[in-house]
């Protein structure tokens, strides 16, 4: 498998993933900060991070994910459409968890609880 040089500049990469940054990093983290006093974290991995290390370490891990994605992006981009699909999946997860957290803040009940998943 040949990986072409699609890395480009870091600023163009950040522009490409702006919705991931907006929803998955900032939206999820900020809404988690505001939702935690009104509920609990049901996802076991973030719950462990929050319990043992605190909210700012969760943000650092999300930022680390952005750097990891930058590193693997050239390999993902070797297949047509795979980069777009990857970005859209991460964006969807970010939107879903942000909306879920905002529902906890506004209504005291999450989307996951309303759907009966928890």
Protein Blocks (a to p, Z undefined) as FASTA:
>chain_A
ZZddfklpmklmmmmmmmmmmmmmmmmmmmmmmmmmmmccfblklmmmmmmnojklmmmm
mmmmmmmmmmmmmmmmmpghklmmmmmmmmmmmmmmmmmmmmmmmnopafklmnopZZ
